[in-house]
Amino acid sequence: MTKNEAIFSKDLESKKLTVVRAFDAPVEQVWEAWTTSEMLDRWWAPKPYRAETKTMDFRDGGLWLYCMVGPDGSRHWCRVDYQTIDPGKRVVSTAMFCDEEGHENLEMPRMHWKQAFGKTGSGTTVTVVISFDKTADMEMIIKMGFQEGFTMGMGNLEELFYKLTLKS
């Protein structure tokens, strides 16, 4: 397996973050990893945190309610509302911080995600474009360590694919 790196670009003027990451895995496997709670819980959180899904309804109009569980047991809740799902190709959603019941924390920014999955030779490239309502919202997410945390999470996913390859 080759070591793939996430490529981040920040466009403050248009209030967008773009992340491109290649994986040495087929589109079907990458899609499953990004769209099922069983797989997301295995890689989504940056170590030493772990992701824990409370509920997931992966369909247009559905949602994913999960928390990041810290090593001290603290829980940080997030909700993802799915707008458009084009199986194997694209997911459009809005992510927000919330409480355990899914009620949005209005003091934190919303993030509008567009994820595209593309076949590349023997692998898959995932392109994530995250847009924000305000530049200050984007700056807040960056200061919170989004780039570092998301990079770690995607590294976890690459490790998971490697482990799954060894088992097969």
Backbone bond lengths (Angstrom), bond angles and torsions (degrees), N, CA, C in turn:
res aa  C-N    CA-C-N  psi(-1)  N-CA   C-N-CA  omega(-1)  CA-C   N-CA-C  phi
1 M - - - 1.454 - - 1.516 108.84 -
2 T 1.306 116.96 139.41 1.454 120.55 177.46 1.512 109.66 -89.21
3 K 1.308 115.05 155.82 1.460 120.35 178.39 1.525 108.46 -87.02
4 N 1.316 116.52 110.89 1.464 121.79 179.33 1.520 109.03 -97.48
5 E 1.291 115.50 145.94 1.463 121.12 179.52 1.520 109.78 -118.02
6 A 1.302 116.12 146.37 1.459 120.94 174.45 1.526 108.37 -77.54
7 I 1.311 115.66 137.34 1.463 121.15 175.92 1.522 106.73 -107.62
8 F 1.333 115.80 118.56 1.457 122.30 179.79 1.518 110.01 -105.27
9 S 1.323 116.54 138.14 1.453 120.10 169.62 1.528 107.48 -134.21
10 K 1.324 114.62 142.29 1.465 121.50 -177.05 1.516 108.25 -120.29
11 D 1.324 116.09 128.53 1.456 122.04 177.67 1.524 107.35 -123.42
12 L 1.337 115.58 91.78 1.469 120.27 -177.41 1.521 111.69 -62.93
13 E 1.330 116.78 -36.75 1.460 120.25 -177.97 1.528 111.88 -60.51
14 S 1.330 116.75 -43.68 1.467 119.55 179.35 1.532 112.49 -95.13
15 K 1.335 116.40 2.60 1.472 122.73 176.74 1.523 111.56 59.31
16 K 1.358 115.91 49.18 1.463 121.04 -177.36 1.514 111.65 -134.15
17 L 1.327 114.03 141.12 1.461 122.58 168.19 1.523 106.30 -111.90
18 T 1.315 116.15 136.11 1.461 120.17 176.32 1.521 108.14 -123.05
19 V 1.320 115.59 132.58 1.459 121.69 179.31 1.527 107.35 -127.35
20 V 1.325 115.59 128.17 1.462 121.02 177.19 1.517 107.44 -122.06
21 R 1.324 116.05 130.18 1.472 120.25 -178.07 1.523 109.22 -143.49
22 A 1.313 116.24 128.07 1.466 121.96 175.95 1.524 109.04 -94.07
23 F 1.326 114.80 145.40 1.457 121.57 177.43 1.523 108.93 -128.54
24 D 1.318 115.69 143.09 1.465 121.71 176.82 1.521 109.57 -86.89
25 A 1.324 114.76 62.81 1.462 121.70 -178.76 1.530 107.78 -153.91
26 P 1.337 117.43 151.98 1.467 120.06 179.56 1.533 111.51 -68.47
27 V 1.331 114.72 155.67 1.467 121.01 -178.46 1.524 111.51 -52.15
28 E 1.325 117.59 -42.92 1.472 120.45 -177.14 1.530 111.42 -59.47
29 Q 1.318 116.34 -40.39 1.465 120.56 -179.27 1.533 110.64 -71.83
30 V 1.325 117.20 -40.63 1.472 121.21 178.85 1.526 109.53 -66.15
31 W 1.318 116.70 -43.49 1.470 121.06 178.02 1.530 110.21 -57.41
32 E 1.331 116.79 -48.18 1.462 120.81 179.77 1.529 111.01 -59.08
33 A 1.318 116.78 -40.66 1.468 121.10 -178.36 1.527 112.26 -64.56
34 W 1.337 116.97 -31.86 1.465 121.60 -178.74 1.518 113.18 -90.78
35 T 1.333 118.03 -9.43 1.469 118.96 -169.73 1.522 114.87 -128.41
36 T 1.319 118.94 4.03 1.466 120.72 176.13 1.521 109.06 -123.45
37 S 1.309 116.07 137.94 1.471 119.78 -176.52 1.524 111.48 -62.88
38 E 1.334 117.01 -35.68 1.464 119.44 -179.05 1.533 110.95 -59.75
39 M 1.311 116.03 -41.06 1.476 119.60 179.37 1.526 111.14 -78.54
40 L 1.322 117.74 -44.35 1.472 120.49 -179.42 1.530 111.13 -56.18
41 D 1.306 117.04 -41.32 1.459 120.27 -179.42 1.524 112.42 -63.03
42 R 1.321 117.69 -19.48 1.472 121.75 -178.16 1.525 112.84 -86.69
43 W 1.358 118.14 -13.94 1.469 117.39 -174.93 1.524 115.70 -142.66
44 W 1.292 120.38 -19.28 1.461 123.22 -167.70 1.529 113.67 -60.33
45 A 1.297 119.08 -39.48 1.472 121.51 -173.85 1.527 111.66 -85.54
46 P 1.348 115.94 141.62 1.474 118.63 173.70 1.528 109.48 -72.38
47 K 1.329 116.30 137.87 1.465 120.63 178.76 1.523 109.46 -64.28
48 P 1.311 119.22 141.18 1.461 129.13 12.50 1.534 113.97 -91.73
49 Y 1.326 117.85 12.15 1.466 121.05 176.78 1.522 109.54 -76.95
50 R 1.334 114.73 164.70 1.462 120.15 172.41 1.531 107.22 -139.36
51 A 1.322 115.19 151.38 1.464 120.55 178.16 1.520 109.10 -92.31
52 E 1.316 115.39 144.88 1.464 121.73 178.69 1.524 108.41 -139.56
53 T 1.313 116.59 116.62 1.459 121.78 -178.98 1.521 110.47 -82.64
54 K 1.329 115.56 131.34 1.464 120.76 172.05 1.535 108.92 -89.24
55 T 1.332 116.39 -44.80 1.454 120.87 177.77 1.529 109.24 -155.64
56 M 1.337 115.07 147.72 1.456 119.52 175.91 1.518 108.62 -145.37
57 D 1.330 114.56 129.64 1.458 122.85 176.86 1.527 105.55 -129.96
58 F 1.334 115.52 88.30 1.459 121.14 -172.90 1.526 110.38 -84.37
59 R 1.328 114.55 91.52 1.464 123.31 177.77 1.522 107.42 -162.60
60 D 1.329 116.95 163.77 1.463 119.88 173.28 1.527 107.95 -54.85
61 G 1.325 117.56 127.13 1.461 121.89 -178.44 1.520 114.08 85.60
62 G 1.330 118.10 -4.13 1.466 121.91 179.24 1.518 111.44 -86.76
63 L 1.329 115.59 -174.59 1.464 119.66 -179.69 1.512 111.17 -150.46
64 W 1.328 113.27 162.88 1.471 122.63 173.45 1.514 105.86 -124.97
65 L 1.319 117.55 120.70 1.465 123.79 177.10 1.522 106.80 -113.75
66 Y 1.336 115.79 118.67 1.458 120.34 -175.81 1.523 109.62 -145.24
67 C 1.322 114.94 168.18 1.455 119.06 174.37 1.523 109.19 -132.43
68 M 1.323 113.78 155.53 1.453 121.93 170.09 1.522 104.59 -96.90
69 V 1.316 116.53 121.29 1.455 121.87 -178.35 1.522 107.94 -100.26
70 G 1.336 115.82 120.89 1.455 120.81 -179.58 1.510 112.04 -80.14
71 P 1.327 116.80 165.88 1.467 120.41 179.86 1.531 112.33 -61.34
72 D 1.345 116.26 -22.03 1.461 121.21 178.32 1.526 112.34 -90.40
73 G 1.351 116.91 3.31 1.455 121.34 -179.70 1.521 114.23 90.47
74 S 1.335 117.49 -3.87 1.466 119.83 178.43 1.521 110.08 -64.22
75 R 1.339 115.36 149.61 1.464 120.72 -177.49 1.523 109.08 -123.81
76 H 1.337 115.01 130.07 1.461 122.22 179.19 1.530 106.76 -120.70
77 W 1.340 116.62 112.17 1.458 122.34 -169.57 1.521 113.02 -91.21
78 C 1.321 115.27 145.36 1.463 123.41 176.37 1.522 108.97 -140.74
79 R 1.336 113.97 152.35 1.461 121.12 176.13 1.525 108.26 -130.01
80 V 1.316 115.33 137.18 1.460 121.93 175.53 1.519 107.25 -118.40
81 D 1.333 116.46 121.22 1.464 121.82 176.47 1.525 107.81 -99.88
82 Y 1.334 116.63 121.09 1.463 121.54 -178.83 1.528 110.54 -86.49
83 Q 1.336 116.02 125.21 1.468 120.09 175.95 1.533 110.87 -96.62
84 T 1.337 116.80 -50.92 1.461 121.19 -174.71 1.521 110.21 -136.06
85 I 1.313 115.40 130.24 1.464 121.11 176.48 1.527 107.78 -126.79
86 D 1.318 115.02 121.01 1.462 122.66 175.49 1.529 105.33 -113.39
87 P 1.344 118.43 94.11 1.460 122.54 -168.98 1.531 114.88 -46.12
88 G 1.324 114.20 127.86 1.454 121.65 178.53 1.506 114.78 79.66
89 K 1.344 116.89 -6.29 1.462 119.64 -173.65 1.524 115.43 -125.99
90 R 1.352 117.40 -44.04 1.460 118.17 -168.59 1.526 111.64 -157.29
91 V 1.335 114.47 144.86 1.470 121.82 173.19 1.530 107.01 -134.14
92 V 1.325 116.07 131.28 1.460 122.29 174.06 1.523 106.62 -117.37
93 S 1.341 116.85 126.96 1.457 120.27 -175.50 1.524 110.59 -151.97
94 T 1.322 114.64 170.39 1.467 122.08 173.57 1.518 107.07 -125.10
95 A 1.333 115.57 128.49 1.466 121.47 179.70 1.520 109.44 -110.17
96 M 1.319 115.02 144.63 1.468 120.05 -179.77 1.527 110.07 -150.74
97 F 1.312 115.05 153.13 1.458 120.76 172.28 1.524 106.75 -77.32
98 C 1.337 116.23 148.22 1.458 120.06 -175.26 1.523 109.88 -156.23
99 D 1.337 115.11 -175.96 1.460 119.94 172.49 1.530 108.62 -98.03
100 E 1.309 116.39 -177.36 1.462 122.01 -175.79 1.529 112.89 -61.76
101 E 1.317 117.14 -22.70 1.465 121.30 179.55 1.531 112.12 -91.90
102 G 1.345 116.98 -2.81 1.461 120.33 178.99 1.516 114.71 92.08
103 H 1.346 117.63 6.72 1.465 120.70 177.58 1.530 108.59 -75.57
104 E 1.321 116.25 124.96 1.458 122.44 -174.16 1.527 112.18 -62.56
105 N 1.337 115.50 139.28 1.458 122.45 171.68 1.525 106.28 -87.52
106 L 1.317 117.06 103.12 1.463 122.49 -174.42 1.525 113.30 -70.93
107 E 1.320 117.42 -9.83 1.467 120.47 177.88 1.529 111.65 -84.24
108 M 1.329 116.57 -8.25 1.463 121.34 -179.72 1.524 109.84 -111.24
109 P 1.332 116.44 153.20 1.466 119.48 -176.72 1.522 114.02 -72.83
110 R 1.324 114.73 150.84 1.461 122.80 169.26 1.521 107.59 -88.47
111 M 1.316 115.88 149.84 1.458 121.41 177.41 1.520 108.15 -126.73
112 H 1.323 116.75 127.31 1.455 122.50 -178.95 1.534 107.62 -101.22
113 W 1.333 116.18 111.99 1.465 122.84 -172.97 1.517 111.26 -101.62
114 K 1.345 114.61 139.95 1.464 122.51 167.76 1.516 105.24 -129.87
115 Q 1.324 116.15 115.86 1.466 121.97 -179.36 1.528 107.78 -112.93
116 A 1.338 115.42 129.13 1.462 121.02 177.92 1.520 108.64 -121.66
117 F 1.326 115.97 137.87 1.460 123.15 -177.73 1.527 107.75 -116.17
118 G 1.343 116.53 124.13 1.452 120.02 -178.25 1.516 112.43 -132.02
119 K 1.316 115.99 138.46 1.470 122.15 178.44 1.530 108.91 -75.14
120 T 1.336 115.29 134.78 1.466 121.31 177.18 1.523 107.95 -137.42
121 G 1.314 117.05 101.01 1.465 119.93 -179.45 1.511 110.10 58.62
122 S 1.333 116.90 -117.45 1.460 120.94 179.87 1.527 111.98 -94.97
123 G 1.321 117.27 4.39 1.459 119.92 -175.77 1.512 113.35 -127.37
124 T 1.326 113.89 -161.35 1.457 122.20 -176.43 1.521 109.22 -140.51
125 T 1.320 115.73 139.94 1.460 120.66 172.14 1.524 108.06 -110.75
126 V 1.320 115.30 131.46 1.460 121.46 175.42 1.527 107.04 -108.65
127 T 1.318 115.87 126.93 1.465 121.74 176.21 1.518 107.49 -114.75
128 V 1.322 115.93 122.16 1.463 122.13 -179.04 1.522 107.70 -116.00
129 V 1.325 116.64 123.33 1.458 121.72 174.39 1.523 106.47 -114.75
130 I 1.322 115.60 120.54 1.467 121.35 -178.94 1.521 107.17 -114.35
131 S 1.319 116.36 120.69 1.462 120.13 178.10 1.531 109.36 -111.40
132 F 1.311 113.57 156.47 1.464 121.84 -174.81 1.517 109.90 -126.41
133 D 1.339 116.18 154.86 1.458 120.81 178.32 1.528 111.57 -72.34
134 K 1.347 116.04 -33.54 1.469 120.79 -178.28 1.520 109.68 -137.18
135 T 1.324 116.00 149.93 1.467 121.02 176.84 1.525 110.44 -58.25
136 A 1.331 117.16 -38.66 1.472 121.03 -179.99 1.532 110.93 -61.35
137 D 1.340 117.13 -33.92 1.465 120.55 178.00 1.523 110.32 -65.08
138 M 1.317 115.82 -43.84 1.466 120.30 179.02 1.523 110.25 -63.67
139 E 1.306 116.62 -44.60 1.470 120.43 179.19 1.520 111.32 -61.38
140 M 1.353 117.70 -37.89 1.461 121.15 179.22 1.527 110.60 -62.99
141 I 1.334 116.58 -45.41 1.470 120.86 -179.25 1.530 110.19 -63.46
142 I 1.311 117.09 -40.44 1.467 120.66 178.42 1.525 110.10 -63.61
143 K 1.334 117.04 -44.62 1.476 120.94 179.91 1.528 111.84 -65.03
144 M 1.327 116.78 -27.27 1.466 121.00 178.93 1.535 111.79 -75.03
145 G 1.344 116.66 -5.61 1.457 119.77 177.31 1.516 114.28 93.82
146 F 1.333 117.30 24.66 1.458 120.43 -178.42 1.527 112.43 -54.74
147 Q 1.323 116.80 -48.40 1.466 119.23 -175.89 1.523 111.07 -59.96
148 E 1.304 117.11 -46.43 1.465 121.11 -179.49 1.527 111.14 -64.20
149 G 1.333 116.34 -45.57 1.460 120.44 -178.28 1.515 112.67 -66.71
150 F 1.335 117.07 -42.73 1.462 120.91 -179.21 1.531 110.27 -68.38
151 T 1.321 116.36 -37.12 1.469 120.55 176.20 1.524 110.15 -61.60
152 M 1.331 116.55 -43.86 1.466 120.06 178.46 1.527 111.14 -63.15
153 G 1.322 116.68 -43.35 1.455 120.45 179.65 1.518 111.57 -59.98
154 M 1.317 116.60 -45.14 1.470 119.13 179.84 1.526 111.40 -68.64
155 G 1.324 117.56 -29.59 1.466 120.18 171.79 1.522 110.83 -65.03
156 N 1.347 116.18 -38.02 1.468 120.45 174.87 1.529 110.51 -60.37
157 L 1.335 116.06 -39.71 1.457 120.10 -179.81 1.526 110.46 -65.60
158 E 1.313 117.88 -42.65 1.467 120.80 177.39 1.531 110.07 -59.63
159 E 1.343 116.98 -42.21 1.471 121.07 177.51 1.531 110.61 -62.73
160 L 1.323 117.09 -40.60 1.459 121.12 178.70 1.528 110.52 -62.34
161 F 1.320 117.43 -44.93 1.462 120.04 177.60 1.514 111.06 -60.06
162 Y 1.322 116.78 -40.42 1.462 121.11 178.80 1.523 110.90 -61.72
163 K 1.354 116.29 -46.13 1.464 120.64 178.54 1.517 111.68 -62.22
164 L 1.324 117.29 -41.04 1.462 120.90 179.12 1.524 111.07 -65.62
165 T 1.339 116.63 -34.59 1.472 121.03 177.61 1.530 110.38 -66.50
166 L 1.327 116.23 -39.10 1.472 120.18 179.68 1.523 111.46 -65.32
167 K 1.343 117.03 -34.57 1.460 121.51 -178.40 1.519 112.48 -74.97
168 S 1.341 117.11 -24.40 1.470 118.59 -175.34 1.511 112.65 -88.04
